[in-house]
Amino acid sequence: MTDTTSANDAEHARTDWQARIGRRRADHVEHEFRPEPPEGLTATPGQGQVTLRWTPVAGAVGYQVYRGEPGRPLTRLDHHGQDVLAVPHPPYADTTGECGREYRYAVAALADVDRVGPMSEPVQAVSLDRGAPVVRLTIDAAGRTRTLHRPWRPVIGSEHLSHLLNRETTGGRPIGAEFAEALGIMRTELGVGAVRAHAILCDDLGVYREVDGDPVYDFTGVDKVYDQLLDLGLRPVVELSFMPRDLASDPTKTVFAYRAIVSPPKDWQRWADLIRHLVSHLIERYGREEVRQWPFEVWNEANLEVFWSGTPADFMRLYEVTARAVKDVDTHLAVGGPSSAAAGWVGELLEHAGTTDTPIDFISTHTYGSPPLDFGPLCQRYGRPDLNILWTEWGITPTHFNPVSDGVFAATFLLTGMRSAANRVDALAYWVASDHFEELGRPPRLFHGGFGLLTVGNLRKPRFWALALLNRLGNDELPVVMLGDGADSLVQAWAARDDDASVDVLVWNGTLDQSKAEGDERLSRDVHVRVEGLAGDRYRLRHWRIDRTHSNIAQVWRDLGDGDWPVGGQWEQLRDRNTIEEYEPAREVRAEDGATVIQVPLPMPGVSFLRFEPVSVVHLTP
């Protein structure tokens, strides 16, 4: 590439990465692990879906699902996520098929994202056009499985932080001020602790230049954005990217509208010196103990050519030189990578670090359109079970300007991924906080399929409310038993108990199949929620909802005319609906023999949050 990457270039590169995924290990010495075919595969037909279950394979990082018609070859099942289509564990609900048509299914275990084992024995099933669309949940309010893990809290993704200094406007809204407000909302309303962003070394912050051939460092711009971040109560994940122009071997290789340079350095020693000077400066300004809490991540998605014009070997050199430079300043600082697209190069980096004794404290990688794979077994295989696992980019789609990002379907996807990731990853960072985002140009209209949880103007999208409801769950996770059509595959739940003895039940109906993003009536379910083990006999029931007509600011905008940007009093009208909305008025329910039952009609996509508050609890507001 010789100029700014277009949207098609970036997205085609990610697709091409998938096509080339099997060729990346040609020069790699693999740790031998050949997973056995999964056993116990079953395919249970339901209304509009088939649920697959199988026995997990020890050591597998995930599973590839296959499907085909009788007498035809089985092929990889595509749920239209546009990235890694493998899933981390069973069960799996297939909603992509034609109702009434018979299909064969098989599953294969993955040793790594691109190392697929042999298929299981196939099974057959036919999804039903009509069935018994009921799911029954039983929650034991007196039980406790563990402390609720919240993988969204450690990190959120963000546009490059120089955007905080921007005094221009988008849609008439101030970019820098609203971007800062958005990051503050991540902290105060979602409990997020850190922000991961690109391009801290880019020339808009002026960190490096050469005068008469000699390096000159200036971290004034870095100080401005990090000072502001810390003032918001947030820490940075320091992504060490991209290449300063005066240090680049080929400054014509750029990506994004802001022309970030993606070439290797022209001088590796000067690159190492830059990293050492930056890290030393951060410690001097913010204190050693503070900076020891900041992960240092090497580059971004070097396994895509649009982000790295060097070779894979060049990247391994970049990682090694950078990691050693960070540790030269303080051995207690955490450094890691490969910060890769499509869950790639994790095994390669672990192999390189092991054979060269290169420091690594965490692995980081990215995926879209599916829950994150389970890289714990891969770290163990390389003798590094101690490594933290950070998914520093994750979301419903890798595609800019995709309408799926603005709707309710993205909310159910987010809940599915967070529940899957809980207790097996250290961080799952949704990409990104705000639609004030300019990688491929600034937003052309209010709802444009932007990556942000918040719009320009900081209106909360359904995805934001999904995270906000997760954040309302109490600390004591409660056991949930589910039965019925699509139980735990299509319809999922998370339950917890608060310190005041309130019981929270978050239940959602969602498929990974993005062809159903606008919904499918056959996938609607009647959910019967039974809460047992209640200590009292009277409870106040609160019921918050995300669906087409609740907590869906994009639908509100469509109802107002769906123009490019709000005018006149439309901002005020939008702000009046910028809230998590109740499905029904609060009401009292009674528990008999310690149990109560609530029936919830739940569309796909749809989310309900039920809170059972003892009547003695005085504080009843959300």
LUMVO-893068 format. One line per field, with one value per residue (C-alpha): residue number from 0; x, y, z. Coordinates in steps of 0.25 Angstrom, whole numbers, plus 2048, in hexadecimal, padded with zeros to 3 digits. Example, Ala and Ser with C-alpha at 12.3 -4.5 7.8 and 13.67 -1.06 7.14 Angstrom:
<sites>
tilum (0 | 1)
c1 (831 | 837)
c2 (7EE | 7FC)
c3 (81F | 81D)
</sites>
This chain:
<sites>
tilum (0 | 1 | 2 | 3 | 4 | 5 | 6 | 7 | 8 | 9 | 10 | 11 | 12 | 13 | 14 | 15 | 16 | 17 | 18 | 19 | 20 | 21 | 22 | 23 | 24 | 25 | 26 | 27 | 28 | 29 | 30 | 31 | 32 | 33 | 34 | 35 | 36 | 37 | 38 | 39 | 40 | 41 | 42 | 43 | 44 | 45 | 46 | 47 | 48 | 49 | 50 | 51 | 52 | 53 | 54 | 55 | 56 | 57 | 58 | 59 | 60 | 61 | 62 | 63 | 64 | 65 | 66 | 67 | 68 | 69 | 70 | 71 | 72 | 73 | 74 | 75 | 76 | 77 | 78 | 79 | 80 | 81 | 82 | 83 | 84 | 85 | 86 | 87 | 88 | 89 | 90 | 91 | 92 | 93 | 94 | 95 | 96 | 97 | 98 | 99 | 100 | 101 | 102 | 103 | 104 | 105 | 106 | 107 | 108 | 109 | 110 | 111 | 112 | 113 | 114 | 115 | 116 | 117 | 118 | 119 | 120 | 121 | 122 | 123 | 124 | 125 | 126 | 127 | 128 | 129 | 130 | 131 | 132 | 133 | 134 | 135 | 136 | 137 | 138 | 139 | 140 | 141 | 142 | 143 | 144 | 145 | 146 | 147 | 148 | 149 | 150 | 151 | 152 | 153 | 154 | 155 | 156 | 157 | 158 | 159 | 160 | 161 | 162 | 163 | 164 | 165 | 166 | 167 | 168 | 169 | 170 | 171 | 172 | 173 | 174 | 175 | 176 | 177 | 178 | 179 | 180 | 181 | 182 | 183 | 184 | 185 | 186 | 187 | 188 | 189 | 190 | 191 | 192 | 193 | 194 | 195 | 196 | 197 | 198 | 199 | 200 | 201 | 202 | 203 | 204 | 205 | 206 | 207 | 208 | 209 | 210 | 211 | 212 | 213 | 214 | 215 | 216 | 217 | 218 | 219 | 220 | 221 | 222 | 223 | 224 | 225 | 226 | 227 | 228 | 229 | 230 | 231 | 232 | 233 | 234 | 235 | 236 | 237 | 238 | 239 | 240 | 241 | 242 | 243 | 244 | 245 | 246 | 247 | 248 | 249 | 250 | 251 | 252 | 253 | 254 | 255 | 256 | 257 | 258 | 259 | 260 | 261 | 262 | 263 | 264 | 265 | 266 | 267 | 268 | 269 | 270 | 271 | 272 | 273 | 274 | 275 | 276 | 277 | 278 | 279 | 280 | 281 | 282 | 283 | 284 | 285 | 286 | 287 | 288 | 289 | 290 | 291 | 292 | 293 | 294 | 295 | 296 | 297 | 298 | 299 | 300 | 301 | 302 | 303 | 304 | 305 | 306 | 307 | 308 | 309 | 310 | 311 | 312 | 313 | 314 | 315 | 316 | 317 | 318 | 319 | 320 | 321 | 322 | 323 | 324 | 325 | 326 | 327 | 328 | 329 | 330 | 331 | 332 | 333 | 334 | 335 | 336 | 337 | 338 | 339 | 340 | 341 | 342 | 343 | 344 | 345 | 346 | 347 | 348 | 349 | 350 | 351 | 352 | 353 | 354 | 355 | 356 | 357 | 358 | 359 | 360 | 361 | 362 | 363 | 364 | 365 | 366 | 367 | 368 | 369 | 370 | 371 | 372 | 373 | 374 | 375 | 376 | 377 | 378 | 379 | 380 | 381 | 382 | 383 | 384 | 385 | 386 | 387 | 388 | 389 | 390 | 391 | 392 | 393 | 394 | 395 | 396 | 397 | 398 | 399 | 400 | 401 | 402 | 403 | 404 | 405 | 406 | 407 | 408 | 409 | 410 | 411 | 412 | 413 | 414 | 415 | 416 | 417 | 418 | 419 | 420 | 421 | 422 | 423 | 424 | 425 | 426 | 427 | 428 | 429 | 430 | 431 | 432 | 433 | 434 | 435 | 436 | 437 | 438 | 439 | 440 | 441 | 442 | 443 | 444 | 445 | 446 | 447 | 448 | 449 | 450 | 451 | 452 | 453 | 454 | 455 | 456 | 457 | 458 | 459 | 460 | 461 | 462 | 463 | 464 | 465 | 466 | 467 | 468 | 469 | 470 | 471 | 472 | 473 | 474 | 475 | 476 | 477 | 478 | 479 | 480 | 481 | 482 | 483 | 484 | 485 | 486 | 487 | 488 | 489 | 490 | 491 | 492 | 493 | 494 | 495 | 496 | 497 | 498 | 499 | 500 | 501 | 502 | 503 | 504 | 505 | 506 | 507 | 508 | 509 | 510 | 511 | 512 | 513 | 514 | 515 | 516 | 517 | 518 | 519 | 520 | 521 | 522 | 523 | 524 | 525 | 526 | 527 | 528 | 529 | 530 | 531 | 532 | 533 | 534 | 535 | 536 | 537 | 538 | 539 | 540 | 541 | 542 | 543 | 544 | 545 | 546 | 547 | 548 | 549 | 550 | 551 | 552 | 553 | 554 | 555 | 556 | 557 | 558 | 559 | 560 | 561 | 562 | 563 | 564 | 565 | 566 | 567 | 568 | 569 | 570 | 571 | 572 | 573 | 574 | 575 | 576 | 577 | 578 | 579 | 580 | 581 | 582 | 583 | 584 | 585 | 586 | 587 | 588 | 589 | 590 | 591 | 592 | 593 | 594 | 595 | 596 | 597 | 598 | 599 | 600 | 601 | 602 | 603 | 604 | 605 | 606 | 607 | 608 | 609 | 610 | 611 | 612 | 613 | 614 | 615 | 616 | 617 | 618 | 619 | 620 | 621)
c1 (800 | 805 | 7FA | 7EE | 7E7 | 7D9 | 7CE | 7CE | 7DD | 7DC | 7D0 | 7D5 | 7E3 | 7DC | 7D4 | 7E1 | 7E7 | 7DD | 7DF | 7EE | 7ED | 7F2 | 7FF | 805 | 80D | 816 | 822 | 81D | 821 | 814 | 811 | 80B | 7FC | 7F2 | 7E4 | 7DC | 7CE | 7C4 | 7BB | 7AC | 7A7 | 798 | 78F | 782 | 777 | 76F | 766 | 76F | 77C | 784 | 78D | 79A | 7A0 | 7AD | 7B7 | 7C3 | 7D1 | 7DC | 7E6 | 7DD | 7DD | 7CF | 7C7 | 7C3 | 7B5 | 7B2 | 7A5 | 7A0 | 794 | 793 | 79C | 7A4 | 7B1 | 7B1 | 7B6 | 7B9 | 7AD | 7AC | 7A4 | 7A9 | 7B2 | 7BD | 7C8 | 7CC | 7C0 | 7C4 | 7BE | 7C4 | 7BB | 7AD | 7A2 | 79F | 792 | 792 | 787 | 78D | 786 | 779 | 76D | 769 | 776 | 77E | 78D | 799 | 7A2 | 7B0 | 7BA | 7C9 | 7D2 | 7DC | 7EB | 7EC | 7E4 | 7EA | 7EC | 7DF | 7DE | 7D6 | 7C7 | 7BE | 7B4 | 7A9 | 79B | 78E | 783 | 777 | 774 | 765 | 75C | 753 | 756 | 754 | 75C | 75D | 76A | 769 | 774 | 776 | 77E | 783 | 783 | 789 | 794 | 7A1 | 7AB | 7B5 | 7B8 | 7B3 | 7BE | 7BD | 7C6 | 7C1 | 7C7 | 7D6 | 7D7 | 7CE | 7D3 | 7D4 | 7D8 | 7E6 | 7E7 | 7EC | 7DD | 7DC | 7E3 | 7DA | 7D3 | 7CB | 7BC | 7B5 | 7A6 | 7A7 | 7AC | 7BA | 7C3 | 7CE | 7C4 | 7BA | 7C4 | 7CA | 7BB | 7B9 | 7C6 | 7C1 | 7B4 | 7BB | 7C2 | 7B6 | 7AA | 7B1 | 7BD | 7C8 | 7D6 | 7DE | 7DE | 7E5 | 7E8 | 7F1 | 7FB | 802 | 80F | 809 | 80E | 801 | 806 | 815 | 81C | 828 | 82F | 83E | 845 | 852 | 852 | 850 | 844 | 83B | 831 | 825 | 81A | 812 | 806 | 806 | 806 | 7FA | 7F1 | 7F6 | 7F4 | 7E6 | 7E3 | 7E8 | 7E0 | 7D4 | 7D8 | 7DD | 7EB | 7F0 | 7F4 | 800 | 7FF | 80D | 809 | 80B | 818 | 81D | 81F | 82E | 830 | 829 | 830 | 825 | 81C | 813 | 80D | 801 | 7F3 | 7E7 | 7E2 | 7EC | 7F8 | 7FE | 80B | 80C | 81A | 826 | 830 | 83C | 844 | 841 | 84A | 843 | 836 | 83A | 840 | 832 | 82B | 835 | 834 | 825 | 823 | 82E | 826 | 819 | 81F | 825 | 818 | 80E | 816 | 81C | 810 | 806 | 80C | 80E | 7FF | 7FF | 801 | 80A | 805 | 80E | 808 | 7FA | 7F6 | 803 | 7FE | 7F6 | 7FE | 7F6 | 7FC | 80A | 812 | 81D | 81E | 819 | 828 | 829 | 81E | 824 | 830 | 828 | 821 | 82F | 836 | 82A | 828 | 836 | 836 | 82A | 831 | 83E | 837 | 82F | 82F | 821 | 81A | 810 | 813 | 80C | 805 | 804 | 7F7 | 7F3 | 7E7 | 7DE | 7E5 | 7F2 | 800 | 7FE | 805 | 810 | 813 | 813 | 81D | 826 | 826 | 829 | 835 | 83B | 838 | 830 | 828 | 819 | 80F | 802 | 7FC | 7F3 | 7EB | 7DE | 7D1 | 7C4 | 7B6 | 7B8 | 7BB | 7CA | 7D2 | 7D8 | 7E7 | 7EA | 7ED | 7F6 | 7FE | 7FF | 804 | 810 | 813 | 80D | 800 | 804 | 801 | 7F5 | 7EC | 7E7 | 7DE | 7E1 | 7D7 | 7C9 | 7BC | 7B1 | 7B7 | 7C5 | 7BE | 7BD | 7AF | 7A7 | 799 | 79A | 7A2 | 796 | 78B | 786 | 78D | 79A | 795 | 792 | 79F | 7A7 | 7A0 | 7A3 | 7B2 | 7B3 | 7AD | 7B5 | 7C2 | 7BF | 7C9 | 7D2 | 7D8 | 7DE | 7D8 | 7CE | 7CF | 7C3 | 7C7 | 7C4 | 7BF | 7BA | 7B6 | 7BF | 7C8 | 7D0 | 7D8 | 7D1 | 7CB | 7C2 | 7B4 | 7AB | 79E | 799 | 796 | 7A0 | 7A4 | 7AF | 7B7 | 7B4 | 7AB | 7A7 | 7A3 | 7A9 | 7A1 | 7A3 | 796 | 796 | 794 | 78E | 79C | 79F | 793 | 797 | 7A4 | 79D | 793 | 79F | 7A5 | 798 | 799 | 79D | 7AA | 7A6 | 7A3 | 797 | 795 | 78C | 785 | 77F | 776 | 76E | 76F | 77D | 780 | 78E | 791 | 787 | 781 | 78C | 78C | 795 | 790 | 796 | 792 | 794 | 79A | 78B | 786 | 780 | 781 | 784 | 781 | 786 | 780 | 782 | 77E | 789 | 790 | 79D | 797 | 798 | 78E | 783 | 788 | 77A | 773 | 76C | 75E | 761 | 76C | 764 | 762 | 759 | 763 | 75E | 767 | 766 | 76E | 76F | 776 | 770 | 771 | 765 | 756 | 755 | 75D | 75D | 75F | 766 | 767 | 770 | 770 | 778 | 771 | 76C | 763 | 76B | 778 | 77B | 77F | 781 | 772 | 76F | 777 | 770 | 763 | 767 | 76A | 778 | 77F | 78E | 78F | 786 | 780 | 778 | 772 | 776 | 782 | 779 | 76F | 77A | 780 | 772 | 773 | 782 | 77F | 77D | 76E | 765 | 75C | 751 | 74E | 755 | 74C | 74B | 74D | 74B | 754 | 74D | 756 | 762 | 75F | 758 | 756 | 756 | 753 | 75A | 757 | 765 | 767 | 774 | 77B | 777 | 77C | 775 | 77B | 772 | 775 | 76E | 770 | 76B | 760 | 768 | 773 | 771 | 779 | 770 | 775 | 77E)
c2 (800 | 80E | 816 | 817 | 809 | 809 | 802 | 7F7 | 7F5 | 7F3 | 7EA | 7E2 | 7E0 | 7DA | 7D0 | 7CD | 7CA | 7BF | 7BA | 7B9 | 7B4 | 7A7 | 7AC | 7B4 | 7A9 | 7A4 | 7A8 | 7A5 | 79A | 795 | 78F | 782 | 781 | 77A | 77B | 76F | 770 | 775 | 76A | 76A | 773 | 775 | 77E | 782 | 788 | 794 | 79F | 7A6 | 7A0 | 794 | 793 | 78C | 786 | 77E | 77A | 784 | 77F | 781 | 78B | 791 | 7A0 | 79F | 798 | 799 | 795 | 78E | 78C | 786 | 780 | 770 | 76B | 778 | 77C | 783 | 791 | 79B | 7A1 | 7B0 | 7B9 | 7C5 | 7CB | 7CE | 7CA | 7BE | 7B5 | 7AA | 7AB | 7A8 | 79E | 797 | 799 | 79F | 7A3 | 7A3 | 7AC | 7AD | 7A1 | 7A0 | 79B | 78D | 78A | 77E | 781 | 77A | 780 | 77D | 784 | 785 | 789 | 794 | 793 | 7A2 | 7AB | 7A5 | 797 | 78F | 781 | 775 | 776 | 76F | 765 | 76C | 76D | 771 | 77B | 783 | 791 | 793 | 79D | 79C | 796 | 798 | 7A5 | 7A5 | 7A6 | 7A4 | 7AA | 7A6 | 7AF | 7AB | 7B8 | 7B1 | 7AC | 7B2 | 7AD | 7B7 | 7C6 | 7CC | 7CE | 7DB | 7DA | 7E7 | 7EF | 7EF | 7F5 | 7FC | 7FF | 80E | 817 | 81C | 825 | 831 | 832 | 838 | 844 | 846 | 853 | 851 | 84C | 840 | 842 | 84F | 848 | 84B | 83F | 840 | 844 | 839 | 82F | 832 | 831 | 824 | 81E | 823 | 81C | 80F | 811 | 816 | 80E | 801 | 800 | 800 | 802 | 804 | 808 | 802 | 80B | 80B | 815 | 81A | 81B | 822 | 830 | 837 | 836 | 83A | 82F | 82E | 835 | 836 | 843 | 843 | 834 | 833 | 82E | 839 | 834 | 83C | 835 | 842 | 83D | 82F | 836 | 83E | 832 | 829 | 834 | 836 | 827 | 826 | 831 | 829 | 81E | 815 | 80F | 80D | 7FF | 805 | 7FF | 802 | 807 | 80C | 810 | 81F | 824 | 827 | 819 | 812 | 809 | 80D | 818 | 817 | 80A | 810 | 80B | 813 | 821 | 827 | 820 | 817 | 812 | 802 | 7FF | 7FA | 803 | 807 | 806 | 7FB | 801 | 80F | 808 | 801 | 80F | 815 | 80B | 80C | 81B | 81A | 810 | 818 | 825 | 81E | 819 | 826 | 82E | 824 | 81C | 80E | 807 | 80D | 80A | 7FB | 7FA | 7FE | 7F2 | 7F5 | 7EF | 7EE | 7F3 | 7F0 | 7E5 | 7E3 | 7D6 | 7DF | 7E6 | 7F2 | 7F4 | 7EF | 7F0 | 7E7 | 7D8 | 7CF | 7CD | 7DD | 7DD | 7D3 | 7DB | 7E8 | 7E0 | 7DB | 7E9 | 7F0 | 7E7 | 7E7 | 7F6 | 7F7 | 7ED | 7F5 | 800 | 7F8 | 7E9 | 7E9 | 7F0 | 7E7 | 7E5 | 7DC | 7DA | 7D6 | 7DF | 7D8 | 7D7 | 7CB | 7C4 | 7C2 | 7C1 | 7BD | 7B0 | 7B6 | 7C1 | 7B7 | 7AE | 7BA | 7BF | 7B1 | 7AE | 7BC | 7BF | 7CB | 7D1 | 7CF | 7D2 | 7D1 | 7CD | 7D6 | 7D4 | 7D8 | 7D1 | 7D6 | 7CF | 7C3 | 7C2 | 7C2 | 7B4 | 7AE | 7B0 | 7AB | 79D | 7A3 | 7AB | 79E | 796 | 7A0 | 79F | 7AD | 7AB | 7B8 | 7C1 | 7CB | 7CA | 7D7 | 7D8 | 7E7 | 7E8 | 7E0 | 7E4 | 7DF | 7E3 | 7E7 | 7EF | 7FE | 804 | 7F7 | 7F9 | 7ED | 7F6 | 7FF | 7F5 | 7EC | 7E0 | 7E5 | 7E6 | 7D7 | 7D4 | 7DC | 7D5 | 7C7 | 7CA | 7D0 | 7C4 | 7BB | 7C2 | 7C3 | 7BB | 7B8 | 7C5 | 7D1 | 7DB | 7DC | 7EA | 7EF | 7F7 | 802 | 80D | 818 | 81B | 826 | 81E | 821 | 815 | 815 | 823 | 82A | 826 | 82A | 82A | 827 | 818 | 813 | 805 | 80B | 802 | 80B | 807 | 815 | 81E | 82C | 833 | 828 | 821 | 813 | 808 | 7FB | 7F5 | 7FF | 7FB | 7ED | 7F0 | 7F9 | 7EE | 7E4 | 7EF | 7EF | 7E0 | 7DD | 7D7 | 7C9 | 7C1 | 7B8 | 7AA | 7A9 | 79D | 79E | 795 | 796 | 79A | 7A1 | 7A1 | 7A6 | 7A7 | 7B1 | 7B6 | 7B8 | 7BE | 7C4 | 7C5 | 7CB | 7CF | 7DD | 7E1 | 7E6 | 7D8 | 7DC | 7D2 | 7D6 | 7CE | 7D2 | 7CA | 7CC | 7C5 | 7C6 | 7BE | 7C0 | 7C0 | 7CE | 7CB | 7CC | 7D9 | 7DF | 7D4 | 7C7 | 7C5 | 7B6 | 7B8 | 7C0 | 7B8 | 7B8 | 7B8 | 7B3 | 7B8 | 7B1 | 7B6 | 7AC | 7AE | 7BB | 7BF | 7C9 | 7C8 | 7D5 | 7DB | 7E7 | 7E3 | 7ED | 7E9 | 7F1 | 7ED | 7EF | 7EB | 7F2 | 7FC | 7FD | 803 | 804 | 812 | 80F | 80B | 818 | 820 | 818 | 81C | 82A | 82A | 823 | 82F | 831 | 83A | 83F | 84D | 856 | 84F | 841 | 840 | 843 | 838 | 82E | 831 | 82F | 821 | 81F | 815 | 807 | 805 | 7FD | 7F2 | 7F3 | 7FB | 7F6 | 7ED | 7E4 | 7D5 | 7CA | 7BE | 7B1 | 7A7 | 7B0 | 7B0 | 7BA | 7B8 | 7C3 | 7C1 | 7CA | 7CA | 7CC | 7CF | 7CD | 7D6 | 7DA | 7DC | 7DC | 7E0 | 7DB | 7E0 | 7DA | 7E4 | 7E1 | 7EA | 7EE | 7F4 | 803 | 807 | 803 | 80C | 806)
c3 (800 | 7FD | 802 | 80C | 80D | 808 | 80F | 804 | 805 | 814 | 814 | 808 | 80F | 81B | 812 | 80A | 818 | 81A | 80C | 80F | 81D | 81A | 814 | 820 | 827 | 81C | 824 | 831 | 83A | 841 | 84E | 84B | 84F | 846 | 84C | 84B | 844 | 84E | 854 | 858 | 84D | 84D | 845 | 84B | 842 | 846 | 840 | 836 | 83C | 83F | 84C | 84B | 857 | 859 | 863 | 864 | 860 | 86A | 864 | 859 | 857 | 850 | 846 | 838 | 834 | 827 | 820 | 813 | 80C | 80C | 801 | 800 | 806 | 813 | 813 | 81E | 823 | 821 | 82B | 823 | 82E | 823 | 82C | 834 | 832 | 83D | 84A | 858 | 85E | 85C | 85B | 84D | 847 | 838 | 833 | 825 | 81F | 818 | 820 | 81C | 815 | 81A | 81D | 822 | 82D | 832 | 83B | 83B | 847 | 844 | 84A | 845 | 83D | 830 | 835 | 833 | 838 | 832 | 831 | 83B | 836 | 82F | 834 | 82D | 831 | 82B | 831 | 833 | 82D | 839 | 847 | 855 | 857 | 866 | 86F | 87E | 887 | 896 | 89E | 8AC | 8B4 | 8C0 | 8B8 | 8B4 | 8AA | 8AA | 8AA | 89D | 893 | 88B | 87F | 879 | 884 | 882 | 874 | 86A | 85C | 857 | 84B | 84B | 858 | 850 | 84D | 85B | 856 | 84A | 84A | 83E | 83C | 836 | 834 | 83B | 848 | 84E | 84C | 857 | 862 | 85E | 85C | 86A | 870 | 869 | 870 | 87D | 87B | 879 | 887 | 88F | 888 | 884 | 88E | 884 | 889 | 87C | 86E | 862 | 856 | 84A | 846 | 852 | 84A | 83E | 839 | 83D | 84C | 847 | 84F | 846 | 83B | 836 | 835 | 82E | 82E | 83D | 845 | 84C | 856 | 85A | 863 | 866 | 85D | 864 | 871 | 86D | 86A | 875 | 87F | 87A | 87A | 889 | 88D | 888 | 891 | 886 | 883 | 875 | 86E | 867 | 859 | 853 | 846 | 83B | 835 | 835 | 827 | 82A | 82F | 824 | 81A | 810 | 814 | 808 | 80F | 816 | 81C | 820 | 81D | 826 | 81E | 829 | 824 | 824 | 820 | 828 | 82E | 825 | 831 | 83C | 846 | 845 | 846 | 853 | 858 | 855 | 85E | 869 | 869 | 869 | 874 | 87D | 87A | 87F | 88B | 88E | 88C | 892 | 89C | 89B | 8A3 | 89A | 88D | 891 | 890 | 882 | 878 | 86C | 85F | 853 | 846 | 840 | 837 | 830 | 82A | 821 | 816 | 817 | 825 | 823 | 816 | 81B | 81B | 827 | 82B | 82B | 835 | 83E | 83E | 841 | 84D | 852 | 851 | 857 | 863 | 866 | 866 | 86F | 879 | 878 | 87F | 88A | 88A | 891 | 886 | 87E | 86F | 865 | 858 | 84D | 84C | 840 | 837 | 836 | 843 | 83A | 83E | 84C | 84B | 843 | 84D | 858 | 850 | 84D | 85B | 861 | 857 | 858 | 867 | 863 | 86E | 86D | 879 | 871 | 864 | 85D | 850 | 849 | 844 | 83F | 83C | 846 | 855 | 857 | 856 | 863 | 862 | 870 | 86B | 860 | 86B | 874 | 868 | 866 | 875 | 878 | 880 | 888 | 87C | 87C | 871 | 86B | 860 | 85D | 851 | 850 | 84A | 842 | 834 | 82F | 824 | 825 | 822 | 825 | 829 | 832 | 83C | 83F | 842 | 84D | 846 | 84B | 859 | 85A | 853 | 85D | 869 | 862 | 861 | 86F | 875 | 86D | 871 | 880 | 888 | 87D | 877 | 87F | 876 | 86B | 865 | 85D | 851 | 853 | 85D | 853 | 845 | 845 | 83D | 830 | 82C | 81E | 81F | 829 | 82B | 81F | 827 | 835 | 833 | 829 | 82E | 837 | 840 | 84C | 858 | 858 | 84C | 849 | 854 | 85D | 85C | 861 | 857 | 85A | 85C | 866 | 86E | 86D | 874 | 87E | 882 | 884 | 88D | 896 | 899 | 8A7 | 8AC | 8AF | 8A3 | 8A4 | 89E | 892 | 88C | 87F | 877 | 86A | 85B | 85A | 869 | 86B | 85C | 857 | 864 | 86F | 87D | 888 | 896 | 8A2 | 8B1 | 8B6 | 8C4 | 8C7 | 8C4 | 8B7 | 8AC | 89D | 891 | 884 | 878 | 869 | 85C | 851 | 847 | 841 | 833 | 82E | 822 | 82D | 833 | 830 | 837 | 834 | 83A | 83A | 844 | 84E | 85B | 868 | 874 | 881 | 88C | 899 | 8A5 | 8B1 | 8BE | 8C1 | 8D0 | 8D0 | 8CB | 8C4 | 8B9 | 8B0 | 8A2 | 899 | 88A | 880 | 872 | 865 | 858 | 84B | 853 | 860 | 863 | 854 | 851 | 842 | 841 | 848 | 83D | 832 | 838 | 838 | 829 | 828 | 822 | 822 | 82F | 839 | 837 | 840 | 84C | 847 | 850 | 85C | 857 | 856 | 864 | 86A | 865 | 868 | 873 | 877 | 876 | 87E | 878 | 882 | 88F | 89B | 8A3 | 8AF | 8AE | 8B8 | 8BB | 8C0 | 8C7 | 8C3 | 8B4 | 8AA | 89B | 890 | 881 | 877 | 868 | 862 | 853 | 84C | 84D | 85B | 869 | 877 | 884 | 890 | 89E | 8AA | 8B6 | 8C4 | 8C8 | 8D4 | 8CA | 8CB | 8BE | 8B3 | 8A7 | 89C)
</sites>
